[in-house]
Amino acid sequence: MPVDKNIKTVAVNRRASHDYFLEDRYEAGMVLTGTEIKSIREGRVQFKDSYISIYDGEAWIKGMHISPYKFGNQFNVDETRDRKLLLHKAEISKMYQKVKTKGYTLVPVKIYLKNGRAKMEIALAKGKNLYDKRQSEKMRDAEREMKKALKLRY
């Protein structure tokens, strides 16, 4: 994703890259209430155990927790309600075909504010086995050691 000064990252799901091979990434808008967007701007959102499902041609995120806005009073809604994601129909159908046939799953990766609007980066992901996790950890350690050696050399 290109770095832009109008983008502010709110939350990142680091667990997703640990548990899954992240392949195709998509940007999706979210249908939120006024108090929910205020809580997101404060960074009071958690989506570690959330997932995305597709039914009736629409994408929904389930299990995402947005804390109630402290000045919201009766306008606050349920923290873990299902929220609709805004995507193009072609993107939704493409994701649905892969999820249905090839064993992929849809995982939320990052929530950020882009020009004042809450966006979510979602990824088509394939689950890792334990040996895959170990292998990627070894590769990450080797890269870190190489960078450290190059830094010390120069």
Secondary structure, DSSP 8 states (H G I E B T S, - for coil): ----TTEEEEEE-HHHHHHEEEEEEEEEEE---HHHHHHHHTT-EE-TT-EEEEETTEEEEES-EE---TT-GGG---TT--EEEE--HHHHHHHHHHHHHS--EEEEEEEEEETTEEEEEEEEEEE--HHHHHHHHHHHHHHHHHHHHHHHH-
